[in-house]
């Protein structure tokens, strides 16, 4: 959606620029370029990625300073939205605790947002030395995911959540949501 607004804005600016150039009065008998001519941009346009890999989002999270000190941040909840099989998502949401205060941290390719959260978060901290990473989990269960969600190639997965040692994969097709639960340590299907 954000990309749509960016493209619409760029189109609008270009349309105004073209209209203004066509409406300006210039002496057509002059030879050589005008000083008002459009100049070539020397820096190449860098396209903003649509997704961010889980490991990059995790690194970004660890580089943030939530309270202005170096107190430990513990992660208790993870959610990825619009996932690809390689572990990239359009948005990663981390439920974290620091100094007994809860936060949700949203990380996308273009922004991050810190949201104080006064409500409950799962009690157990996620131990990254024990769990399987999202990309590895999806790779291990590729055939199961394809069969469950009736995909030839699982290009997009709606949501992936991790809390209390369980991964939950959700996908909605024609208004029907299908849920797949997997053990976060072994990667095996729970039910």
N, CA, C and O of each residue as an XYZ file, in Angstrom:
764
protein
N       0.827     -1.174      0.000
C       0.000      0.000      0.000
C       0.878      1.245      0.000
O       0.622      2.196     -0.739
N       1.927      1.231      0.847
C       2.839      2.354      0.940
C       3.543      2.560     -0.398
O       3.773      3.695     -0.816
N       3.878      1.475     -1.059
C       4.542      1.530     -2.354
C       3.619      2.178     -3.394
O       4.077      2.916     -4.266
N       2.324      1.895     -3.293
C       1.342      2.472     -4.201
C       1.322      3.988     -4.062
O       1.288      4.701     -5.065
N       1.344      4.484     -2.833
C       1.345      5.924     -2.613
C       2.640      6.557     -3.126
O       2.616      7.659     -3.674
N       3.769      5.864     -2.950
C       5.028      6.384     -3.462
C       4.976      6.509     -4.983
O       5.383      7.526     -5.546
N       4.473      5.470     -5.639
C       4.385      5.500     -7.105
C       3.419      6.587     -7.569
O       3.702      7.284     -8.543
N       2.287      6.743     -6.891
C       1.325      7.785     -7.255
C       1.937      9.168     -7.082
O       1.725     10.043     -7.920
N       2.686      9.377     -6.017
C       3.328     10.666     -5.761
C       4.355     10.972     -6.852
O       4.399     12.088     -7.370
N       5.172      9.992     -7.196
C       6.182     10.183     -8.246
C       5.504     10.513     -9.569
O       5.952     11.405    -10.289
N       4.421      9.796     -9.897
C       3.676     10.051    -11.123
C       3.122     11.473    -11.126
O       3.204     12.161    -12.144
N       2.567     11.920    -10.017
C       2.001     13.261     -9.915
C       3.080     14.323    -10.111
O       2.860     15.301    -10.825
N       4.226     14.143     -9.493
C       5.327     15.106     -9.643
C       5.796     15.161    -11.088
O       6.030     16.242    -11.629
N       5.935     13.995    -11.716
C       6.366     13.971    -13.112
C       5.331     14.625    -14.025
O       5.694     15.363    -14.940
N       4.040     14.360    -13.782
C       2.994     14.961    -14.599
C       3.007     16.491    -14.484
O       2.850     17.194    -15.482
N       3.194     16.992    -13.276
C       3.255     18.443    -13.083
C       4.480     19.026    -13.787
O       4.404     20.087    -14.406
N       5.608     18.321    -13.685
C       6.834     18.794    -14.324
C       6.679     18.830    -15.849
O       7.096     19.790    -16.497
N       6.084     17.791    -16.409
C       5.891     17.744    -17.863
C       4.908     18.816    -18.307
O       5.135     19.487    -19.313
N       3.821     18.982    -17.566
C       2.834     20.006    -17.896
C       3.455     21.399    -17.825
O       3.231     22.234    -18.700
N       4.243     21.640    -16.764
C       4.898     22.951    -16.610
C       5.884     23.210    -17.737
O       5.978     24.337    -18.223
N       6.614     22.200    -18.158
C       7.591     22.367    -19.227
C       6.886     22.674    -20.548
O       7.384     23.464    -21.350
N       5.732     22.051    -20.773
C       4.984     22.275    -22.006
C       4.312     23.634    -22.035
O       4.098     24.193    -23.111
N       3.975     24.174    -20.873
C       3.275     25.449    -20.813
C       4.214     26.642    -20.746
O       3.765     27.778    -20.900
N       5.483     26.422    -20.524
C       6.397     27.558    -20.417
C       6.698     28.107    -21.808
O       6.757     27.365    -22.789
N       6.883     29.392    -21.868
C       7.158     30.012    -23.173
C       8.659     30.094    -23.379
O       9.378     30.684    -22.573
N       9.121     29.504    -24.454
C      10.529     29.544    -24.787
C      10.659     29.965    -26.239
O       9.798     29.671    -27.069
N      11.716     30.638    -26.521
C      11.988     31.060    -27.892
C      12.521     29.846    -28.646
O      13.604     29.348    -28.337
N      11.765     29.370    -29.630
C      12.150     28.167    -30.362
C      13.244     28.439    -31.393
O      13.796     27.498    -31.963
N      13.571     29.731    -31.648
C      14.612     30.046    -32.605
C      16.004     29.918    -31.997
O      16.992     29.896    -32.730
N      16.102     29.832    -30.680
C      17.405     29.716    -30.021
C      18.014     28.360    -30.341
O      17.321     27.347    -30.434
N      19.304     28.372    -30.504
C      19.996     27.108    -30.694
C      20.707     26.751    -29.399
O      21.130     27.634    -28.653
N      20.838     25.466    -29.134
C      21.509     25.023    -27.923
C      20.518     24.847    -26.783
O      19.396     25.352    -26.832
N      20.936     24.143    -25.783
C      20.042     23.848    -24.672
C      19.826     25.069    -23.775
O      20.709     25.910    -23.612
N      18.661     25.134    -23.218
C      18.300     26.193    -22.283
C      18.884     25.872    -20.915
O      19.125     24.707    -20.601
N      19.111     26.890    -20.105
C      19.621     26.646    -18.761
C      18.549     26.015    -17.882
O      18.850     25.477    -16.817
N      17.286     26.083    -18.334
C      16.189     25.480    -17.582
C      15.944     24.027    -17.996
O      15.001     23.395    -17.517
N      16.782     23.502    -18.876
C      16.576     22.135    -19.368
C      16.681     21.138    -18.221
O      17.385     21.369    -17.237
N      15.971     20.033    -18.366
C      16.047     18.970    -17.366
C      17.433     18.356    -17.430
O      17.928     18.012    -18.503
N      18.046     18.225    -16.276
C      19.401     17.677    -16.205
C      19.350     16.219    -15.777
O      18.443     15.794    -15.061
N      20.326     15.477    -16.223
C      20.409     14.066    -15.871
C      20.849     13.944    -14.418
O      21.738     14.662    -13.960
N      20.214     13.025    -13.705
C      20.582     12.790    -12.309
C      21.796     11.890    -12.300
O      21.802     10.839    -12.942
N      22.833     12.300    -11.571
C      24.077     11.545    -11.581
C      24.038     10.346    -10.642
O      24.759      9.374    -10.863
N      23.209     10.393     -9.594
C      23.138      9.274     -8.672
C      22.054      8.305     -9.128
O      20.947      8.728     -9.460
N      22.362      7.007     -9.148
C      21.344      6.043     -9.580
C      20.242      5.928     -8.533
O      20.487      6.075     -7.336
N      19.035      5.666     -8.999
C      17.893      5.467     -8.110
C      18.031      4.113     -7.443
O      18.208      3.096     -8.114
N      17.950      4.103     -6.130
C      18.055      2.847     -5.397
C      16.656      2.411     -4.976
O      15.980      3.103     -4.215
N      16.240      1.276     -5.474
C      14.900      0.782     -5.170
C      14.856      0.251     -3.741
O      15.766     -0.453     -3.302
N      13.806      0.592     -3.030
C      13.633      0.148     -1.659
C      13.095     -1.282     -1.691
O      12.108     -1.559     -2.372
N      13.744     -2.192     -0.954
C      13.251     -3.574     -0.961
C      11.868     -3.662     -0.339
O      11.520     -2.882      0.547
N      11.089     -4.621     -0.812
C       9.730     -4.802     -0.303
C       9.705     -5.624      0.969
O       8.731     -5.565      1.720
N      10.761     -6.393      1.229
C      10.794     -7.269      2.392
C      12.143     -7.187      3.089
O      13.149     -6.786      2.504
N      12.132     -7.578      4.352
C      13.360     -7.612      5.139
C      13.510     -9.026      5.698
O      12.544     -9.611      6.188
N      14.708     -9.562      5.624
C      14.984    -10.907      6.109
C      14.926    -10.908      7.637
O      15.205     -9.893      8.274
N      14.569    -12.033      8.209
C      14.439    -12.146      9.663
C      15.737    -11.761     10.373
O      15.710    -11.008     11.346
N      16.868    -12.270      9.896
C      18.149    -11.984     10.566
C      18.472    -10.487     10.535
O      19.004     -9.950     11.507
N      18.154     -9.812      9.432
C      18.383     -8.369      9.340
C      17.476     -7.607     10.300
O      17.900     -6.632     10.922
N      16.229     -8.054     10.417
C      15.303     -7.414     11.361
C      15.772     -7.624     12.796
O      15.680     -6.716     13.622
N      16.269     -8.805     13.089
C      16.781     -9.108     14.426
C      17.997     -8.239     14.753
O      18.113     -7.727     15.867
N      18.893     -8.074     13.795
C      20.060     -7.190     13.993
C      19.619     -5.748     14.224
O      20.170     -5.051     15.077
N      18.637     -5.314     13.472
C      18.105     -3.963     13.633
C      17.507     -3.792     15.027
O      17.710     -2.763     15.672
N      16.779     -4.791     15.486
C      16.194     -4.742     16.831
C      17.280     -4.603     17.889
O      17.164     -3.780     18.798
N      18.335     -5.406     17.773
C      19.406     -5.377     18.777
C      20.215     -4.079     18.745
O      20.903     -3.758     19.715
N      20.140     -3.341     17.652
C      20.874     -2.076     17.580
C      20.082     -0.913     18.179
O      20.624      0.180     18.342
N      18.810     -1.136     18.507
C      17.978     -0.070     19.084
C      18.247      0.085     20.572
O      18.593     -0.873     21.263
N      18.080      1.313     21.048
C      18.230      1.603     22.456
C      16.880      2.107     22.958
O      16.542      3.276     22.770
N      16.121      1.238     23.589
C      14.751      1.559     23.966
C      14.649      2.538     25.124
O      13.805      3.434     25.107
N      15.495      2.376     26.123
C      15.364      3.187     27.341
C      16.558      4.087     27.614
O      16.629      4.712     28.672
N      17.483      4.165     26.692
C      18.624      5.050     26.876
C      19.750      4.433     27.677
O      20.728      5.118     27.975
N      19.649      3.166     28.036
C      20.752      2.492     28.722
C      21.022      1.161     28.030
O      20.364      0.826     27.045
N      21.967      0.422     28.531
C      22.357     -0.842     27.897
C      21.687     -2.052     28.542
O      22.221     -3.159     28.474
N      20.539     -1.860     29.159
C      19.845     -2.972     29.801
C      19.434     -4.015     28.763
O      19.119     -3.690     27.618
N      19.446     -5.269     29.194
C      19.128     -6.387     28.311
C      17.677     -6.310     27.830
O      16.766     -6.015     28.603
N      17.485     -6.580     26.549
C      16.154     -6.673     25.946
C      15.878     -8.154     25.734
O      16.660     -8.847     25.083
N      14.773     -8.641     26.277
C      14.397    -10.040     26.061
C      13.227    -10.090     25.089
O      12.297     -9.287     25.173
N      13.286    -11.042     24.168
C      12.262    -11.187     23.133
C      11.321    -12.315     23.539
O      11.764    -13.421     23.849
N      10.008    -12.028     23.535
C       9.023    -12.996     23.987
C       7.998    -13.362     22.910
O       7.231    -14.311     23.076
N       7.986    -12.623     21.830
C       6.999    -12.848     20.773
C       7.576    -12.338     19.460
O       8.226    -11.293     19.422
N       7.334    -13.089     18.374
C       7.760    -12.674     17.034
C       6.606    -12.939     16.079
O       5.941    -13.972     16.149
N       6.388    -11.991     15.195
C       5.379    -12.179     14.147
C       5.928    -11.618     12.848
O       6.431    -10.495     12.809
N       5.828    -12.406     11.788
C       6.178    -11.963     10.444
C       4.930    -11.919      9.597
O       4.086    -12.811      9.681
N       4.804    -10.886      8.779
C       3.631    -10.751      7.912
C       4.066    -10.774      6.453
O       5.076    -10.177      6.083
N       3.289    -11.471      5.634
C       3.539    -11.562      4.201
C       4.932    -12.142      3.943
O       5.786    -11.482      3.350
N       5.150    -13.370      4.389
C       6.459    -14.015      4.325
C       6.725    -14.703      3.004
O       5.821    -15.204      2.335
N       8.001    -14.708      2.654
C       8.497    -15.533      1.554
C       9.199    -16.728      2.180
O       9.553    -16.701      3.359
N       9.396    -17.762      1.400
C       9.990    -18.996      1.894
C      11.426    -18.791      2.381
O      11.926    -19.609      3.153
N      12.102    -17.717      1.948
C      13.484    -17.463      2.364
C      13.591    -16.780      3.728
O      14.697    -16.486      4.182
N      12.460    -16.523      4.386
C      12.493    -15.899      5.706
C      12.418    -14.390      5.668
O      12.697    -13.730      6.669
N      12.049    -13.838      4.539
C      11.853    -12.393      4.419
C      10.372    -12.085      4.608
O       9.508    -12.872      4.221
N      10.089    -10.923      5.210
C       8.704    -10.521      5.445
C       8.561     -9.032      5.173
O       9.535     -8.281      5.235
N       7.350     -8.618      4.874
C       7.112     -7.187      4.672
C       7.149     -6.450      6.003
O       7.404     -5.246      6.041
N       6.894     -7.172      7.105
C       6.931     -6.573      8.436
C       7.243     -7.644      9.465
O       6.653     -8.724      9.453
N       8.182     -7.334     10.359
C       8.462     -8.177     11.512
C       8.051     -7.415     12.758
O       8.364     -6.233     12.897
N       7.353     -8.081     13.660
C       6.934     -7.479     14.928
C       7.538     -8.311     16.051
O       7.360     -9.528     16.108
N       8.255     -7.631     16.944
C       8.885     -8.289     18.085
C       8.221     -7.798     19.364
O       8.111     -6.591     19.579
N       7.780     -8.714     20.210
C       7.289     -8.364     21.543
C       8.454     -8.516     22.501
O       8.942     -9.626     22.716
N       8.908     -7.404     23.081
C      10.105     -7.424     23.917
C       9.818     -6.842     25.296
O       8.840     -6.125     25.508
N      10.718     -7.182     26.232
C      10.663     -6.631     27.585
C      12.018     -6.025     27.919
O      13.068     -6.580     27.595
N      11.965     -4.873     28.575
C      13.173     -4.246     29.099
C      12.762     -3.463     30.341
O      11.823     -2.667     30.296
N      13.461     -3.688     31.443
C      13.120     -3.034     32.719
C      11.657     -3.251     33.094
O      10.989     -2.319     33.543
N      11.159     -4.462     32.916
C       9.770     -4.807     33.236
C       8.743     -4.013     32.433
O       7.568     -3.964     32.799
N       9.175     -3.405     31.364
C       8.274     -2.685     30.471
C       8.195     -3.458     29.165
O       9.208     -3.916     28.636
N       6.972     -3.596     28.651
C       6.751     -4.311     27.403
C       6.707     -3.330     26.236
O       6.231     -2.202     26.365
N       7.216     -3.788     25.098
C       7.184     -3.005     23.863
C       6.869     -3.930     22.702
O       7.189     -5.119     22.730
N       6.245     -3.375     21.694
C       6.194     -4.020     20.388
C       7.087     -3.187     19.481
O       6.948     -1.966     19.410
N       7.996     -3.851     18.795
C       8.886     -3.196     17.854
C       8.514     -3.687     16.463
O       8.594     -4.882     16.180
N       8.108     -2.767     15.599
C       7.787     -3.104     14.214
C       8.975     -2.722     13.346
O       9.477     -1.600     13.418
N       9.421     -3.668     12.523
C      10.560     -3.420     11.641
C      10.176     -3.836     10.228
O       9.813     -4.986      9.979
N      10.262     -2.880      9.309
C      10.007     -3.146      7.893
C      11.259     -2.715      7.125
O      12.204     -2.216      7.735
N      11.287     -2.893      5.821
C      12.458     -2.439      5.059
C      12.655     -0.921      5.104
O      13.766     -0.443      4.875
N      11.594     -0.155      5.395
C      11.698      1.305      5.314
C      11.577      2.032      6.652
O      11.886      3.222      6.722
N      11.144      1.368      7.698
C      10.973      2.057      8.977
C      11.019      1.075     10.138
O      10.947     -0.140      9.954
N      11.140      1.631     11.337
C      10.900      0.856     12.545
C      10.095      1.729     13.494
O      10.199      2.955     13.475
N       9.299      1.082     14.314
C       8.428      1.803     15.225
C       8.474      1.103     16.577
O       8.435     -0.125     16.649
N       8.557      1.892     17.651
C       8.587      1.368     19.012
C       7.263      1.742     19.673
O       6.919      2.919     19.781
N       6.527      0.723     20.111
C       5.201      0.943     20.690
C       5.199      0.410     22.129
O       5.272     -0.803     22.326
N       5.118      1.282     23.129
C       4.993      0.783     24.508
C       3.716     -0.046     24.631
O       2.682      0.308     24.065
N       3.795     -1.147     25.372
C       2.676     -2.076     25.466
C       2.465     -2.404     26.943
O       3.319     -3.027     27.573
N       1.346     -1.990     27.481
C       1.071     -2.195     28.905
C       0.413     -3.535     29.197
O       0.293     -3.925     30.359
N      -0.007     -4.230     28.178
C      -0.698     -5.502     28.376
C       0.301     -6.659     28.419
O       1.517     -6.465     28.440
N      -0.244     -7.833     28.429
C       0.488     -9.073     28.597
C       1.345     -9.420     27.378
O       0.963     -9.152     26.239
N       2.505    -10.017     27.636
C       3.329    -10.675     26.619
C       3.594    -12.094     27.132
O       3.542    -12.322     28.340
N       3.874    -13.040     26.254
C       4.203    -14.385     26.739
C       5.338    -14.340     27.759
O       6.276    -13.552     27.633
N       5.232    -15.200     28.769
C       6.193    -15.188     29.881
C       7.576    -15.662     29.450
O       8.586    -15.083     29.852
N       7.625    -16.711     28.634
C       8.906    -17.328     28.281
C       9.663    -16.500     27.250
O       9.111    -16.073     26.236
N      10.942    -16.288     27.541
C      11.823    -15.600     26.589
C      12.189    -16.573     25.474
O      12.360    -17.767     25.717
N      12.306    -16.063     24.261
C      12.685    -16.896     23.116
C      14.199    -17.093     23.160
O      14.964    -16.129     23.171
N      14.614    -18.353     23.184
C      16.034    -18.707     23.249
C      16.505    -19.045     21.835
O      16.227    -20.130     21.324
N      17.214    -18.117     21.214
C      17.639    -18.287     19.826
C      18.715    -19.344     19.649
O      19.021    -19.729     18.521
N      19.300    -19.826     20.755
C      20.273    -20.917     20.644
C      19.571    -22.267     20.529
O      20.193    -23.258     20.144
N      18.271    -22.314     20.861
C      17.523    -23.567     20.838
C      16.528    -23.673     19.691
O      16.269    -24.770     19.196
N      15.970    -22.552     19.267
C      14.910    -22.628     18.259
C      15.470    -22.675     16.842
O      16.628    -22.336     16.595
N      14.633    -23.097     15.940
C      14.951    -23.067     14.516
C      14.538    -21.694     13.997
O      13.467    -21.198     14.345
N      15.361    -21.086     13.183
C      15.026    -19.775     12.617
C      13.850    -19.912     11.658
O      13.622    -20.993     11.115
N      13.098    -18.829     11.441
C      11.943    -18.917     10.534
C      12.289    -19.432      9.137
O      11.552    -20.245      8.579
N      13.406    -18.965      8.567
C      13.762    -19.417      7.220
C      14.076    -20.912      7.198
O      13.706    -21.606      6.251
N      14.750    -21.410      8.225
C      15.071    -22.842      8.304
C      13.786    -23.665      8.511
O      13.621    -24.728      7.912
N      12.882    -23.162      9.365
C      11.613    -23.846      9.610
C      10.808    -23.978      8.322
O      10.283    -25.049      8.017
N      10.714    -22.882      7.567
C       9.962    -22.915      6.313
C      10.616    -23.850      5.296
O       9.931    -24.575      4.575
N      11.940    -23.823      5.246
C      12.663    -24.706      4.321
C      12.448    -26.177      4.685
O      12.218    -27.009      3.807
N      12.524    -26.496      5.994
C      12.334    -27.877      6.462
C      10.942    -28.406      6.144
O      10.777    -29.592      5.860
N       9.949    -27.539      6.191
C       8.558    -27.952      6.053
C       7.930    -27.499      4.737
O       6.715    -27.319      4.655
N       8.743    -27.319      3.726
C       8.271    -26.824      2.439
C       7.123    -27.665      1.878
O       6.098    -27.120      1.469
N       7.288    -28.985      1.858
C       6.255    -29.853      1.280
C       4.971    -29.810      2.099
O       3.878    -29.780      1.535
N       5.093    -29.808      3.424
C       3.917    -29.741      4.295
C       3.166    -28.433      4.076
O       1.936    -28.419      4.018
N       3.905    -27.340      3.955
C       3.284    -26.029      3.733
C       2.573    -26.002      2.384
O       1.456    -25.497      2.273
N       3.223    -26.546      1.366
C       2.603    -26.600      0.045
C       1.310    -27.418      0.084
O       0.302    -27.021     -0.501
N       1.343    -28.553      0.769
C       0.158    -29.414      0.848
C      -0.945    -28.766      1.680
O      -2.116    -28.819      1.302
N      -0.588    -28.163      2.796
C      -1.579    -27.551      3.696
C      -2.274    -26.372      3.048
O      -3.490    -26.217      3.168
N      -1.507    -25.540      2.362
C      -2.077    -24.324      1.784
C      -2.366    -24.442      0.295
O      -2.678    -23.450     -0.362
N      -2.260    -25.675     -0.243
C      -2.598    -25.959     -1.637
C      -1.863    -25.017     -2.597
O      -2.472    -24.397     -3.469
N      -0.548    -24.926     -2.419
C       0.271    -24.062     -3.268
C       1.218    -24.916     -4.081
O       1.754    -25.909     -3.590
N       1.422    -24.524     -5.330
C       2.467    -25.179     -6.119
C       3.830    -24.719     -5.624
O       4.756    -25.515     -5.468
N       3.929    -23.428     -5.384
C       5.135    -22.839     -4.796
C       4.690    -21.890     -3.697
O       3.935    -20.957     -3.969
N       5.141    -22.101     -2.449
C       4.707    -21.223     -1.361
C       5.432    -19.882     -1.415
O       6.327    -19.614     -0.614
N       5.039    -19.057     -2.354
C       5.693    -17.767     -2.530
C       5.357    -16.831     -1.374
O       6.234    -16.122     -0.881
N       4.115    -16.818     -0.941
C       3.684    -15.933      0.135
C       2.978    -16.729      1.221
O       2.116    -17.560      0.935
N       3.346    -16.474      2.450
C       2.680    -17.046      3.608
C       2.118    -15.869      4.380
O       2.837    -14.907      4.650
N       0.851    -15.929      4.738
C       0.182    -14.801      5.382
C       0.875    -14.318      6.640
O       1.313    -13.170      6.710
N       0.977    -15.194      7.640
C       1.567    -14.806      8.925
C       2.335    -15.975      9.515
O       2.003    -17.139      9.293
N       3.361    -15.639     10.266
C       4.099    -16.616     11.038
C       4.305    -16.006     12.411
O       4.800    -14.884     12.521
N       3.929    -16.731     13.468
C       4.109    -16.240     14.831
C       4.940    -17.241     15.612
O       4.900    -18.444     15.355
N       5.702    -16.716     16.579
C       6.490    -17.561     17.472
C       6.304    -17.064     18.889
O       6.574    -15.901     19.191
N       5.836    -17.959     19.766
C       5.707    -17.666     21.196
C       5.599    -18.995     21.934
O       5.027    -19.956     21.422
N       6.150    -19.039     23.132
C       6.053    -20.218     24.002
C       6.488    -21.506     23.311
O       5.880    -22.556     23.521
N       7.536    -21.437     22.487
C       8.098    -22.621     21.855
C       7.305    -23.179     20.688
O       7.558    -24.303     20.254
N       6.346    -22.411     20.169
C       5.510    -22.899     19.066
C       5.460    -21.867     17.946
O       5.210    -20.684     18.178
N       5.703    -22.340     16.730
C       5.483    -21.529     15.535
C       4.055    -21.767     15.068
O       3.577    -22.902     15.063
N       3.380    -20.702     14.679
C       2.047    -20.824     14.100
C       2.087    -20.148     12.735
O       2.436    -18.972     12.622
N       1.727    -20.903     11.700
C       1.658    -20.365     10.350
C       0.188    -20.232      9.994
O      -0.570    -21.197     10.088
N      -0.219    -19.017      9.581
C      -1.615    -18.766      9.211
C      -1.661    -18.281      7.764
O      -0.823    -17.498      7.316
N      -2.653    -18.769      7.066
C      -2.883    -18.295      5.716
C      -4.383    -18.279      5.465
O      -5.097    -19.200      5.859
N      -4.855    -17.228      4.807
C      -6.282    -17.094      4.523
C      -6.500    -17.154      3.022
O      -5.866    -16.423      2.261
N      -7.401    -18.030      2.605
C      -7.746    -18.166      1.203
C      -9.261    -18.214      1.096
O      -9.898    -19.068      1.713
N      -9.840    -17.316      0.327
C     -11.293    -17.230      0.129
C     -12.043    -17.123      1.459
O     -13.106    -17.717      1.639
N     -11.464    -16.350      2.390
C     -12.117    -16.118      3.675
C     -11.914    -17.226      4.687
O     -12.370    -17.098      5.824
N     -11.248    -18.309      4.320
C     -11.014    -19.427      5.236
C      -9.562    -19.409      5.697
O      -8.643    -19.418      4.878
N      -9.358    -19.384      7.027
C      -8.014    -19.356      7.592
C      -7.573    -20.760      7.947
O      -8.305    -21.496      8.608
N      -6.383    -21.135      7.511
C      -5.791    -22.427      7.831
C      -4.608    -22.175      8.760
O      -3.792    -21.289      8.508
N      -4.520    -22.959      9.838
C      -3.461    -22.788     10.831
C      -2.635    -24.063     10.895
O      -3.171    -25.172     10.917
N      -1.332    -23.884     10.923
C      -0.387    -24.981     11.048
C       0.517    -24.665     12.235
O       1.142    -23.605     12.268
N       0.595    -25.590     13.230
C       1.418    -25.373     14.422
C       2.613    -26.308     14.378
O       2.485    -27.504     14.118
N       3.797    -25.721     14.644
C       5.036    -26.493     14.590
C       5.877    -26.222     15.833
O       5.874    -25.115     16.372
N       6.595    -27.250     16.279
C       7.492    -27.105     17.420
C       8.678    -26.231     17.014
O       9.295    -26.472     15.976
N       9.000    -25.226     17.816
C      10.054    -24.270     17.460
C      11.452    -24.853     17.609
O      12.401    -24.323     17.032
N      11.599    -25.943     18.379
C      12.916    -26.556     18.565
C      13.188    -27.602     17.494
O      14.254    -27.600     16.878
N      12.221    -28.504     17.268
C      12.429    -29.584     16.317
C      11.936    -29.256     14.910
O      12.433    -29.813     13.932
N      10.965    -28.359     14.807
C      10.383    -28.037     13.521
C       9.282    -29.000     13.108
O       8.758    -28.899     11.999
N       8.920    -29.941     13.990
C       7.911    -30.935     13.668
C       6.504    -30.359     13.849
O       6.277    -29.465     14.664
N       5.563    -30.902     13.060
C       4.167    -30.488     13.168
C       3.600    -30.976     14.496
O       3.787    -32.131     14.878
N       2.909    -30.084     15.191
C       2.275    -30.442     16.455
C       0.866    -30.958     16.219
O       0.502    -32.011     16.743
N       0.080    -30.252     15.454
C      -1.274    -30.667     15.082
C      -1.857    -29.653     14.135
O      -2.996    -29.805     13.692
